[in-house]
Amino acid sequence: FPDNLLGISWVDSSWIPILNNGSVLDYFSERSNPFYDRTCNNEVVKMQRMTLDHLNQMVGVEYILLHAQEPILFIIRKQQRQSPTQVIPLADYYIIAGVIYQAPDLGSVINSRVLTAVHGIQSAFEEAMSYCRYHPSKGYWWHFKDQEEREKTKPKAKKKEEPSSIFQRQRVDALLLDLRQKFPPRFVQ
């Protein structure tokens, strides 16, 4: 299997009705699951028929149930145990309705978001450049084909100016008279 398992999923439909906190690690450790490492401490514990509590005293790769929201969501963490108190998380896997996916790491999420943003910006820039024109005597200008078509199809209707009402004329006259009284005109002789 490739190193990058973000694009694949795995499911065994026979387990789905019986998934719970106790059986989810057994489901995850199925032989055909590409996310499960057969050399982990969980396999040693399973072969020696010990409980999962013994994982805390071992050193190496192990899988633990990190979060459970029965019956639909389970999160499993793959971690490297250094000592009984020190672990280094390696990967997270989530099980939604019995389907297992690898959770993307922060670098993959940021990479995806940046690529999406750059693609959008590049598309916008290319479209803007398609409207840009240049002539040595005129210089640069924008030439929008859609705008010309809209202007051609739009009927050229002249706006009819409506006469002002008596109220509007009286109000404007009153305002002008008030301004003239506040600021009388000065006559230069």
C-alpha positions as a Python dict, from the first residue, in 0.01 Angstrom:
ca = {
    (1, 'F'): (0, 0, 0),
    (2, 'P'): (121, 355, -64),
    (3, 'D'): (255, 568, 221),
    (4, 'N'): (-23, 824, 180),
    (5, 'L'): (-343, 651, 289),
    (6, 'L'): (-558, 967, 294),
    (7, 'G'): (-738, 877, -26),
    (8, 'I'): (-861, 532, 73),
    (9, 'S'): (-1117, 388, 312),
    (10, 'W'): (-1194, 43, 446),
    (11, 'V'): (-1513, -124, 567),
    (12, 'D'): (-1627, -469, 674),
    (13, 'S'): (-2006, -466, 671),
    (14, 'S'): (-2040, -775, 892),
    (15, 'W'): (-1897, -581, 1191),
    (16, 'I'): (-2113, -268, 1159),
    (17, 'P'): (-2414, -386, 1367),
    (18, 'I'): (-2192, -491, 1661),
    (19, 'L'): (-1952, -197, 1679),
    (20, 'N'): (-1913, -56, 2030),
    (21, 'N'): (-1635, 63, 2263),
    (22, 'G'): (-1527, -295, 2335),
    (23, 'S'): (-1527, -429, 1981),
    (24, 'V'): (-1399, -132, 1780),
    (25, 'L'): (-1028, -213, 1832),
    (26, 'D'): (-1092, -574, 1722),
    (27, 'Y'): (-1269, -437, 1414),
    (28, 'F'): (-977, -206, 1343),
    (29, 'S'): (-727, -494, 1375),
    (30, 'E'): (-887, -701, 1096),
    (31, 'R'): (-632, -856, 858),
    (32, 'S'): (-765, -679, 548),
    (33, 'N'): (-752, -330, 707),
    (34, 'P'): (-468, -141, 532),
    (35, 'F'): (-437, 108, 821),
    (36, 'Y'): (-343, -154, 1082),
    (37, 'D'): (23, -233, 1152),
    (38, 'R'): (67, -604, 1233),
    (39, 'T'): (390, -539, 1425),
    (40, 'C'): (222, -323, 1691),
    (41, 'N'): (197, -392, 2062),
    (42, 'N'): (-176, -460, 2026),
    (43, 'E'): (-93, -778, 1833),
    (44, 'V'): (146, -892, 2107),
    (45, 'V'): (-120, -830, 2372),
    (46, 'K'): (-380, -1015, 2162),
    (47, 'M'): (-151, -1317, 2101),
    (48, 'Q'): (-61, -1344, 2470),
    (49, 'R'): (-430, -1298, 2568),
    (50, 'M'): (-355, -1006, 2798),
    (51, 'T'): (-577, -706, 2861),
    (52, 'L'): (-522, -372, 2692),
    (53, 'D'): (-401, -231, 3025),
    (54, 'H'): (-66, -402, 2960),
    (55, 'L'): (-1, -165, 2668),
    (56, 'N'): (104, 105, 2919),
    (57, 'Q'): (406, -103, 3028),
    (58, 'M'): (523, -177, 2672),
    (59, 'V'): (736, 32, 2438),
    (60, 'G'): (655, 64, 2067),
    (61, 'V'): (366, 133, 1832),
    (62, 'E'): (16, 87, 1971),
    (63, 'Y'): (-346, 172, 1887),
    (64, 'I'): (-587, 319, 2140),
    (65, 'L'): (-950, 426, 2131),
    (66, 'L'): (-927, 803, 2168),
    (67, 'H'): (-1294, 900, 2143),
    (68, 'A'): (-1623, 718, 2101),
    (69, 'Q'): (-1969, 841, 2020),
    (70, 'E'): (-2157, 515, 1989),
    (71, 'P'): (-2273, 377, 1750),
    (72, 'I'): (-2168, 610, 1469),
    (73, 'L'): (-1826, 765, 1547),
    (74, 'F'): (-1502, 624, 1687),
    (75, 'I'): (-1157, 782, 1677),
    (76, 'I'): (-850, 559, 1703),
    (77, 'R'): (-498, 692, 1754),
    (78, 'K'): (-177, 524, 1643),
    (79, 'Q'): (100, 627, 1879),
    (80, 'Q'): (461, 548, 1962),
    (81, 'R'): (497, 472, 2334),
    (82, 'Q'): (836, 582, 2472),
    (83, 'S'): (765, 509, 2839),
    (84, 'P'): (460, 446, 3059),
    (85, 'T'): (393, 822, 3066),
    (86, 'Q'): (530, 947, 2733),
    (87, 'V'): (370, 886, 2392),
    (88, 'I'): (413, 1044, 2049),
    (89, 'P'): (98, 1051, 1829),
    (90, 'L'): (166, 916, 1480),
    (91, 'A'): (-176, 915, 1311),
    (92, 'D'): (-547, 935, 1384),
    (93, 'Y'): (-819, 728, 1220),
    (94, 'Y'): (-1190, 782, 1238),
    (95, 'I'): (-1466, 531, 1191),
    (96, 'I'): (-1793, 678, 1070),
    (97, 'A'): (-2081, 433, 1030),
    (98, 'G'): (-1829, 147, 1010),
    (99, 'V'): (-1610, 303, 738),
    (100, 'I'): (-1248, 369, 843),
    (101, 'Y'): (-1062, 675, 713),
    (102, 'Q'): (-723, 818, 800),
    (103, 'A'): (-754, 1170, 938),
    (104, 'P'): (-537, 1417, 747),
    (105, 'D'): (-248, 1577, 928),
    (106, 'L'): (-223, 1955, 962),
    (107, 'G'): (29, 1983, 677),
    (108, 'S'): (-206, 1807, 434),
    (109, 'V'): (-499, 2029, 533),
    (110, 'I'): (-298, 2349, 494),
    (111, 'N'): (-150, 2228, 164),
    (112, 'S'): (-496, 2152, 27),
    (113, 'R'): (-639, 2488, 135),
    (114, 'V'): (-342, 2682, -7),
    (115, 'L'): (-363, 2497, -340),
    (116, 'T'): (-737, 2569, -360),
    (117, 'A'): (-680, 2939, -287),
    (118, 'V'): (-393, 2967, -537),
    (119, 'H'): (-600, 2796, -806),
    (120, 'G'): (-887, 3042, -750),
    (121, 'I'): (-654, 3342, -760),
    (122, 'Q'): (-479, 3213, -1072),
    (123, 'S'): (-814, 3158, -1249),
    (124, 'A'): (-930, 3508, -1157),
    (125, 'F'): (-601, 3659, -1277),
    (126, 'E'): (-619, 3472, -1609),
    (127, 'E'): (-977, 3590, -1664),
    (128, 'A'): (-882, 3949, -1581),
    (129, 'M'): (-590, 3932, -1823),
    (130, 'S'): (-825, 3818, -2101),
    (131, 'Y'): (-1006, 4156, -2079),
    (132, 'C'): (-688, 4365, -2079),
    (133, 'R'): (-594, 4533, -2408),
    (134, 'Y'): (-295, 4739, -2513),
    (135, 'H'): (-223, 4967, -2806),
    (136, 'P'): (94, 5181, -2833),
    (137, 'S'): (-100, 5499, -2903),
    (138, 'K'): (-377, 5442, -2645),
    (139, 'G'): (-202, 5247, -2371),
    (140, 'Y'): (-385, 4990, -2163),
    (141, 'W'): (-764, 4959, -2133),
    (142, 'W'): (-1026, 4705, -2036),
    (143, 'H'): (-1240, 4550, -2306),
    (144, 'F'): (-1544, 4364, -2173),
    (145, 'K'): (-1739, 4177, -2441),
    (146, 'D'): (-2035, 4116, -2211),
    (147, 'Q'): (-2071, 4487, -2142),
    (148, 'E'): (-2090, 4569, -2515),
    (149, 'E'): (-2353, 4300, -2573),
    (150, 'R'): (-2561, 4426, -2280),
    (151, 'E'): (-2545, 4783, -2410),
    (152, 'K'): (-2653, 4672, -2759),
    (153, 'T'): (-2949, 4469, -2635),
    (154, 'K'): (-3063, 4729, -2382),
    (155, 'P'): (-3322, 4968, -2523),
    (156, 'K'): (-3203, 5326, -2508),
    (157, 'A'): (-3488, 5483, -2317),
    (158, 'K'): (-3453, 5843, -2217),
    (159, 'K'): (-3528, 5911, -1856),
    (160, 'K'): (-3825, 6134, -1822),
    (161, 'E'): (-3768, 6401, -1565),
    (162, 'E'): (-4063, 6460, -1345),
    (163, 'P'): (-4142, 6817, -1246),
    (164, 'S'): (-4103, 6904, -884),
    (165, 'S'): (-4405, 6925, -660),
    (166, 'I'): (-4529, 7248, -502),
    (167, 'F'): (-4409, 7125, -162),
    (168, 'Q'): (-4055, 7066, -298),
    (169, 'R'): (-4040, 7412, -461),
    (170, 'Q'): (-4166, 7587, -147),
    (171, 'R'): (-3922, 7396, 73),
    (172, 'V'): (-3624, 7479, -149),
    (173, 'D'): (-3729, 7845, -162),
    (174, 'A'): (-3756, 7853, 218),
    (175, 'L'): (-3410, 7700, 258),
    (176, 'L'): (-3255, 7945, 12),
    (177, 'L'): (-3420, 8239, 189),
    (178, 'D'): (-3293, 8115, 525),
    (179, 'L'): (-2939, 8085, 387),
    (180, 'R'): (-2959, 8435, 234),
    (181, 'Q'): (-3060, 8579, 572),
    (182, 'K'): (-2778, 8400, 753),
    (183, 'F'): (-2520, 8485, 492),
    (184, 'P'): (-2625, 8808, 317),
    (185, 'P'): (-2454, 8878, -15),
    (186, 'R'): (-2174, 9133, -11),
    (187, 'F'): (-2162, 9386, -287),
    (188, 'V'): (-1826, 9520, -391),
    (189, 'Q'): (-1825, 9884, -502),
}
